[in-house]
Amino acid sequence: MLDASPPDARPFICRFAPSPNGRLHLGHAFSALVNADAARRLSGTFLLRMEDIDATRCRPDYEQAIRDDLAWLGVTPDAPPRRQSEHFADYAAALARLEGMGLVYPAFESRSDIARAVSEQETATSRPAPRDPDGAPLYPFPRTAMADRERQARRAAGAPFVLRLDMAAALAAAGGPLSWQEAEGAPEGPLRTVPADPAQWGDVVLARKDVPTSYHLSVVVDDAIQGITHVIRGMDLFHATSVHMLLQRLLGLPAPVYHHHRLILDASGHKLSKSNAAVSLAALRAAGATPEDIRRRLGLAEPAYPTPST
């Protein structure tokens, strides 16, 4: 059942959800501080989640480093962290429900198969293939390209696959227009209704043969289980919220209020990221920076709660 109570009548519960696959940088610090500051300002709850479904890249030492960085910033979660790797059963249950509704199907094309089909499509039409909001080409193979019976036989035989959401069927099952409530200016700011358009993402991946979940699926399940009332995250995830609203509707999960904050950019105007070797908080600390320096650099006011002096 969707929670129909007004947002201001609910407790304020937010979360910071990094992936322990590297060190935190200024962009992470900004998101963590915006979440923690809002929770303290509004007498709410601040939670920490480790998005560690990628077992090949996520490591315990990175998790400890994240917790050390947060402690140095003066950010203290109100409960032990939730680790996604410990809750695959929750995601599998949600996935099974969607499969039972006939909304999920196994797909067997490799990345090179998809790239080849996109290239052929662009050559044939003399125009770019449709792309999702992140700029990636949409999955170019319709579900009807292979009979469901054959798909299940190949899956049972152990062929590599991903599980995709049949977007057209999912939208039909959703039963009407989708939207979310976006807090403007601050997590507790005035709300505006944003129409959701999950179709622009095509048949998104919800799980893989070796990992029973994806970001889209796990994030909506985690937010519901943790009772998150306000999702505070970067603008780079604004459009992904459309997919999350669809999954929440299909699974009968409560819809949080969203606040998508500004991104911290590098000198060339690109979002800071681990893949681009953004300077870590640990390196800044080693160079003599203080938590107060980090706040000033990020344009954040001094908090209303104590932070370490070193």
DAJOFEN-V743479 format. One record per residue. N is the residue number from 1. RES is the residue in one small letter. PSI is psi in whole degrees, -180 to 180 (none if undefined). Layout:
# DAJOFEN-V743479
n->{N,N}
res->{RES,RES}
psi->{PSI,PSI}
This chain:
# DAJOFEN-V743479
n->{1,2,3,4,5,6,7,8,9,10,11,12,13,14,15,16,17,18,19,20,21,22,23,24,25,26,27,28,29,30,31,32,33,34,35,36,37,38,39,40,41,42,43,44,45,46,47,48,49,50,51,52,53,54,55,56,57,58,59,60,61,62,63,64,65,66,67,68,69,70,71,72,73,74,75,76,77,78,79,80,81,82,83,84,85,86,87,88,89,90,91,92,93,94,95,96,97,98,99,100,101,102,103,104,105,106,107,108,109,110,111,112,113,114,115,116,117,118,119,120,121,122,123,124,125,126,127,128,129,130,131,132,133,134,135,136,137,138,139,140,141,142,143,144,145,146,147,148,149,150,151,152,153,154,155,156,157,158,159,160,161,162,163,164,165,166,167,168,169,170,171,172,173,174,175,176,177,178,179,180,181,182,183,184,185,186,187,188,189,190,191,192,193,194,195,196,197,198,199,200,201,202,203,204,205,206,207,208,209,210,211,212,213,214,215,216,217,218,219,220,221,222,223,224,225,226,227,228,229,230,231,232,233,234,235,236,237,238,239,240,241,242,243,244,245,246,247,248,249,250,251,252,253,254,255,256,257,258,259,260,261,262,263,264,265,266,267,268,269,270,271,272,273,274,275,276,277,278,279,280,281,282,283,284,285,286,287,288,289,290,291,292,293,294,295,296,297,298,299,300,301,302,303,304,305,306,307,308,309,310}
res->{m,l,d,a,s,p,p,d,a,r,p,f,i,c,r,f,a,p,s,p,n,g,r,l,h,l,g,h,a,f,s,a,l,v,n,a,d,a,a,r,r,l,s,g,t,f,l,l,r,m,e,d,i,d,a,t,r,c,r,p,d,y,e,q,a,i,r,d,d,l,a,w,l,g,v,t,p,d,a,p,p,r,r,q,s,e,h,f,a,d,y,a,a,a,l,a,r,l,e,g,m,g,l,v,y,p,a,f,e,s,r,s,d,i,a,r,a,v,s,e,q,e,t,a,t,s,r,p,a,p,r,d,p,d,g,a,p,l,y,p,f,p,r,t,a,m,a,d,r,e,r,q,a,r,r,a,a,g,a,p,f,v,l,r,l,d,m,a,a,a,l,a,a,a,g,g,p,l,s,w,q,e,a,e,g,a,p,e,g,p,l,r,t,v,p,a,d,p,a,q,w,g,d,v,v,l,a,r,k,d,v,p,t,s,y,h,l,s,v,v,v,d,d,a,i,q,g,i,t,h,v,i,r,g,m,d,l,f,h,a,t,s,v,h,m,l,l,q,r,l,l,g,l,p,a,p,v,y,h,h,h,r,l,i,l,d,a,s,g,h,k,l,s,k,s,n,a,a,v,s,l,a,a,l,r,a,a,g,a,t,p,e,d,i,r,r,r,l,g,l,a,e,p,a,y,p,t,p,s,t}
psi->{138,143,108,2,147,143,-38,-6,-7,157,157,111,120,175,154,128,76,163,125,61,19,-178,150,146,-171,-34,-42,-43,-42,-48,-42,-43,-39,-42,-52,-41,-42,-43,-43,-41,-34,14,42,-160,133,123,156,134,135,111,82,38,-20,91,-21,-22,-26,137,148,-35,-32,-38,-45,-38,-39,-46,-36,-43,-43,-42,-41,-38,-13,19,115,110,154,3,162,154,149,126,122,-33,-16,2,32,-29,-35,-42,-38,-37,-42,-42,-42,-36,-43,-39,-40,-25,-2,23,-2,142,149,137,143,0,139,171,-37,-35,-44,-45,-40,-43,-39,-44,-43,-38,-44,-37,-42,-33,-12,31,159,145,153,143,155,175,-21,-3,0,142,142,151,121,2,123,153,-33,-4,-17,136,144,-34,-42,-39,-46,-36,-43,-38,-45,-28,-5,14,144,140,164,157,121,148,125,97,-42,-45,-38,-42,-38,-40,-26,-26,20,178,150,149,168,164,120,122,127,134,-40,161,-29,13,177,148,142,149,125,120,136,142,72,-21,-25,-9,-9,-158,86,155,130,-19,169,167,-41,-8,116,33,173,176,-49,-45,-48,-36,-38,-35,-46,-45,-38,-46,-38,-2,31,125,-25,116,114,112,176,159,-19,-15,9,-52,-28,-21,-28,-43,-40,-38,-39,-47,-38,-43,-46,-37,-2,35,152,149,114,168,144,146,114,110,168,157,152,122,155,-176,-25,4,11,151,137,140,156,-37,-24,16,45,145,130,159,-36,-40,-39,-40,-43,-28,1,1,150,164,-36,-38,-42,-45,-45,-42,-32,-4,31,140,160,141,164,8,156,148,157,151,-7,none}
